[in-house]
Amino acid sequence: NKNIKFTPKDFDTLHSGARRINILVNGVINYNENGQIFERQFTEYIHLATNKENQFWIQMAIFKLI
């Protein structure tokens, strides 16, 4: 347990054809490690898919600390 806190700063979405959505999130992550508080930037790409019943699921996700 490192008391992690995510703070999204910006996001973009893009419809990518039939029943697909791309989402890009940028933000800051704060965490405590060995008594020190660290702040790092992060970015996450999420590719959502849906079926004809409008049920969404994450088809792919990439998370990166910058």
C-alpha positions as CSV (number, residue, x, y, z in Angstrom):
1,N,0.0,0.0,0.0
2,K,1.7,3.2,-1.2
3,N,-1.3,5.6,-0.8
4,I,-1.6,6.2,-4.5
5,K,-3.7,9.1,-5.8
6,F,-4.5,9.6,-9.5
7,T,-5.4,13.1,-10.7
8,P,-6.6,13.2,-14.4
9,K,-5.7,16.5,-16.0
10,D,-6.8,16.1,-19.6
11,F,-8.5,13.5,-21.8
12,D,-9.3,13.0,-25.5
13,T,-11.7,10.6,-27.1
14,L,-12.0,9.4,-30.7
15,H,-14.7,7.3,-32.3
16,S,-12.9,4.6,-34.3
17,G,-15.5,2.9,-36.4
18,A,-18.4,0.6,-35.6
19,R,-18.7,0.1,-31.8
20,R,-15.1,1.3,-30.9
21,I,-13.9,4.2,-28.8
22,N,-10.3,5.3,-28.1
23,I,-9.6,7.3,-24.9
24,L,-6.3,9.0,-24.0
25,V,-5.9,10.2,-20.4
26,N,-3.1,12.4,-19.1
27,G,-2.5,13.3,-15.5
28,V,-0.5,13.1,-12.3
29,I,0.0,10.3,-9.9
30,N,1.1,10.9,-6.3
31,Y,2.4,8.1,-4.1
32,N,4.3,7.5,-0.9
33,E,7.4,5.3,-0.9
34,N,9.6,4.9,2.1
35,G,8.2,8.0,3.7
36,Q,8.8,10.2,0.7
37,I,6.0,11.6,-1.5
38,F,6.6,11.3,-5.2
39,E,4.7,13.0,-8.0
40,R,4.9,11.7,-11.6
41,Q,3.1,12.3,-14.8
42,F,1.1,9.4,-16.4
43,T,-0.7,8.7,-19.6
44,E,-3.1,5.9,-20.4
45,Y,-4.6,4.8,-23.6
46,I,-7.9,2.8,-23.4
47,H,-9.6,1.1,-26.3
48,L,-13.3,0.3,-25.6
49,A,-15.5,-2.0,-27.5
50,T,-19.2,-2.5,-27.4
51,N,-21.7,-5.1,-28.7
52,K,-25.2,-4.5,-30.1
53,E,-26.7,-4.5,-26.6
54,N,-24.5,-1.5,-25.6
55,Q,-22.3,-3.4,-23.2
56,F,-18.8,-1.9,-23.1
57,W,-15.6,-3.6,-22.2
58,I,-11.9,-2.7,-22.3
59,Q,-10.4,-4.4,-25.3
60,M,-6.9,-3.0,-24.7
61,A,-5.2,-0.6,-22.3
62,I,-1.7,0.8,-22.1
63,F,-0.5,2.7,-18.9
64,K,2.8,4.6,-18.8
65,L,4.6,6.7,-16.2
66,I,6.4,9.6,-17.7
